[in-house]
Amino acid sequence: MWGHTLHNPIWSTGMVRNLEKKKTYRNTLSRIQRMALLRIASGYRTISTNALQVITAIPPIALLAEERHRLFRKENSHLQAIKQGEREETLTKWQQCWERNTENAAWTRTLIEDLRKWIKCEHRNLDFFLKQFLLGHGAFRAYLKKMGLTQEDQCIYCGMQNTAEHTILTCDRWEMSRKELEIEVSEKVDRNSVIDIMQRSKEYWEKIRKFVGKIMATKEERGKSME
């Protein structure tokens, strides 16, 4: 039904015209899309819509509507080459929006800079713990303190501020495991390299995914034992 609706020329023309006139329409569509993305990502409700769109690799609905509208106005719009060309334009516009956004999703934007490369990664495989790391929302004391769920934001192992970056990429508690991982991927794993390494191959993606999962699972068990 959703696909059928998007392919209705009257619907798309009217909506795109409204989107150009009023920001309210974009916000309304964004809220509708957000509800679906939260279910897809199984994420915390505190995650920004921008981050949800990126982590699920689903472009903003307003940009998708504009893409369909452009297709309606082209001959042979059913051809794969034409569709691909319009999708590339959508990705370019999405990349520009992503780079201009400075209000939220700062950690995700730091990790995932190139949306086109992220979306086209065929071996992309996200689980519960990896999504927490990529979004910065989860079992991190800095986040929990911000949400009013704890009074302390220090790491339970080293006393530094416990963010997603600290937990996975810098905490001394996991230094030995991190060094072993870096030997396996032949590169230092930090905020500037981790996504590029993961996208390099399915093997490397799985190594880092399991590394993140092991840390987060151990940390979660330690947290429970301290309750």
C-alpha positions as CSV (number, residue, x, y, z in Angstrom):
1,M,0.0,0.0,0.0
2,W,2.8,2.4,0.9
3,G,4.6,1.7,-2.4
4,H,1.3,2.2,-4.3
5,T,0.7,5.5,-2.6
6,L,4.1,6.8,-3.4
7,H,3.6,6.0,-7.1
8,N,0.5,8.2,-7.3
9,P,1.5,11.3,-9.4
10,I,-1.3,13.5,-7.9
11,W,-0.3,12.6,-4.4
12,S,3.4,13.2,-5.0
13,T,2.9,16.5,-6.9
14,G,0.7,17.9,-4.1
15,M,3.0,16.8,-1.4
16,V,6.2,18.1,-3.0
17,R,4.5,21.5,-3.6
18,N,3.5,21.6,0.1
19,L,6.9,20.6,1.2
20,E,8.4,23.5,-0.7
21,K,6.0,25.9,1.0
22,K,5.8,24.8,4.6
23,K,8.4,23.2,6.9
24,T,5.4,21.9,8.9
25,Y,4.7,19.3,6.3
26,R,8.3,18.0,6.4
27,N,8.1,17.8,10.2
28,T,4.8,15.9,10.0
29,L,6.2,13.3,7.6
30,S,9.4,13.0,9.6
31,R,7.4,12.2,12.8
32,I,5.4,9.5,10.9
33,Q,8.6,8.0,9.5
34,R,10.3,8.2,12.9
35,M,7.7,5.8,14.4
36,A,8.5,3.2,11.8
37,L,12.2,3.7,12.1
38,L,12.1,3.2,15.8
39,R,10.5,-0.2,15.3
40,I,13.0,-1.2,12.6
41,A,16.0,-0.1,14.6
42,S,14.6,-1.3,18.0
43,G,16.2,1.8,19.4
44,Y,15.7,4.1,22.3
45,R,13.1,6.8,21.8
46,T,15.8,9.4,22.7
47,I,17.6,8.7,19.4
48,S,17.2,11.5,16.9
49,T,15.3,11.0,13.6
50,N,18.5,11.9,11.7
51,A,20.5,9.2,13.4
52,L,17.6,6.6,12.9
53,Q,17.5,7.3,9.2
54,V,21.2,6.8,8.8
55,I,21.5,3.7,11.0
56,T,18.7,2.0,9.1
57,A,20.0,3.3,5.7
58,I,16.6,4.8,4.9
59,P,16.6,8.3,3.4
60,P,14.4,11.0,4.9
61,I,10.8,10.5,3.6
62,A,10.7,14.1,2.2
63,L,13.7,13.3,0.0
64,L,12.1,10.0,-1.1
65,A,8.9,11.9,-2.0
66,E,10.9,14.4,-4.1
67,E,12.7,11.5,-5.8
68,R,9.4,9.8,-6.8
69,H,8.2,13.2,-8.0
70,R,11.2,13.6,-10.3
71,L,10.7,10.1,-11.7
72,F,7.1,10.9,-12.6
73,R,8.3,13.7,-14.8
74,K,10.8,11.6,-16.7
75,E,10.3,9.4,-19.7
76,N,11.3,5.7,-19.3
77,S,11.2,6.2,-15.5
78,H,10.8,2.5,-15.1
79,L,14.4,1.9,-16.4
80,Q,16.9,0.9,-13.7
81,A,19.4,3.4,-14.9
82,I,16.9,6.3,-14.5
83,K,15.9,5.1,-11.1
84,Q,19.5,4.7,-10.1
85,G,20.3,8.2,-11.2
86,E,17.5,9.7,-9.2
87,R,18.5,7.7,-6.1
88,E,22.1,9.1,-6.5
89,E,20.6,12.6,-6.5
90,T,18.7,11.8,-3.3
91,L,21.8,10.4,-1.7
92,T,23.7,13.6,-2.6
93,K,21.0,15.8,-1.0
94,W,20.9,13.5,2.1
95,Q,24.6,13.8,2.5
96,Q,24.4,17.6,2.3
97,C,21.6,17.6,5.0
98,W,23.7,15.2,7.2
99,E,26.7,17.4,7.0
100,R,24.7,20.6,7.8
101,N,23.1,19.0,10.8
102,T,24.8,20.2,14.0
103,E,21.9,19.9,16.4
104,N,21.9,16.2,17.1
105,A,23.4,12.8,16.2
106,A,27.0,14.2,16.8
107,W,28.5,10.9,17.7
108,T,26.9,9.0,14.8
109,R,27.9,11.7,12.4
110,T,31.5,11.5,13.7
111,L,31.6,7.8,12.9
112,I,29.5,7.7,9.7
113,E,30.6,10.5,7.5
114,D,30.0,9.1,4.0
115,L,26.3,8.0,3.8
116,R,26.7,6.6,0.3
117,K,29.4,4.3,1.3
118,W,27.5,3.3,4.5
119,I,24.3,2.5,2.6
120,K,26.0,0.6,-0.2
121,C,27.9,-1.7,2.2
122,E,26.4,-5.0,1.3
123,H,27.6,-6.8,4.4
124,R,26.2,-4.3,6.9
125,N,25.0,-6.2,9.9
126,L,23.7,-4.5,13.0
127,D,22.8,-6.1,16.3
128,F,21.6,-4.7,19.6
129,F,25.1,-3.8,21.0
130,L,26.6,-2.5,17.8
131,K,23.6,-0.1,17.4
132,Q,24.2,1.2,20.9
133,F,27.8,1.9,20.1
134,L,27.0,3.6,16.7
135,L,24.3,5.7,18.3
136,G,25.8,6.4,21.7
137,H,22.5,5.6,23.3
138,G,22.6,2.7,25.7
139,A,24.5,1.3,28.6
140,F,26.9,4.2,28.9
141,R,26.9,6.1,32.1
142,A,27.3,9.5,30.4
143,Y,24.1,8.8,28.5
144,L,22.3,7.3,31.5
145,K,23.2,10.4,33.6
146,K,21.9,12.7,30.9
147,M,18.6,10.7,31.0
148,G,18.5,11.1,34.8
149,L,18.9,7.3,35.3
150,T,22.1,7.5,37.3
151,Q,24.0,10.2,39.2
152,E,27.5,9.2,38.1
153,D,29.0,9.2,34.6
154,Q,32.3,7.6,35.4
155,C,33.4,4.3,33.9
156,I,33.1,1.4,36.4
157,Y,36.6,0.2,35.4
158,C,38.8,3.3,35.1
159,G,36.8,6.3,36.4
160,M,36.9,8.2,33.1
161,Q,33.7,9.6,31.6
162,N,31.8,6.6,30.3
163,T,30.7,7.4,26.7
164,A,30.3,5.0,23.8
165,E,33.7,6.1,22.4
166,H,35.4,5.5,25.8
167,T,33.8,2.1,26.4
168,I,34.7,0.6,23.0
169,L,37.7,2.6,21.8
170,T,39.8,3.9,24.7
171,C,39.0,2.2,28.0
172,D,42.1,0.6,29.5
173,R,40.1,-2.4,30.7
174,W,39.8,-3.6,27.1
175,E,43.3,-2.6,25.9
176,M,44.6,-6.1,25.4
177,S,41.5,-7.2,23.4
178,R,41.7,-4.0,21.4
179,K,45.4,-4.6,20.5
180,E,44.5,-8.2,19.4
181,L,41.8,-6.8,17.2
182,E,44.1,-4.2,15.7
183,I,46.6,-6.9,14.8
184,E,43.8,-8.9,13.1
185,V,42.6,-5.9,11.0
186,S,46.2,-4.5,10.5
187,E,45.2,-1.0,11.7
188,K,44.5,1.1,14.8
189,V,40.9,1.1,15.7
190,D,39.6,4.5,16.7
191,R,36.8,6.9,16.0
192,N,38.3,7.9,12.6
193,S,38.9,4.4,11.3
194,V,36.4,2.0,12.8
195,I,33.7,2.4,10.3
196,D,36.1,2.3,7.3
197,I,37.6,-0.9,8.7
198,M,34.1,-2.5,9.1
199,Q,33.1,-1.6,5.6
200,R,36.3,-3.0,4.1
201,S,35.1,-6.6,4.3
202,K,32.5,-8.9,5.9
203,E,35.3,-10.5,7.9
204,Y,36.4,-7.3,9.5
205,W,32.8,-6.1,10.1
206,E,32.2,-9.3,12.1
207,K,35.4,-9.0,14.0
208,I,34.5,-5.5,15.2
209,R,30.8,-6.4,15.8
210,K,31.9,-9.3,18.0
211,F,34.4,-7.2,19.8
212,V,31.8,-4.6,20.6
213,G,29.3,-7.3,21.7
214,K,31.7,-8.9,24.0
215,I,32.5,-5.6,25.8
216,M,28.9,-4.5,26.1
217,A,27.7,-7.9,27.3
218,T,30.4,-8.1,29.9
219,K,29.8,-4.5,31.0
220,E,26.1,-5.2,31.2
221,E,26.6,-8.2,33.5
222,R,29.0,-6.2,35.7
223,G,26.4,-3.5,36.0
224,K,23.7,-6.0,37.1
225,S,26.0,-7.4,39.7
226,M,26.5,-4.0,41.2
227,E,22.8,-3.2,41.5
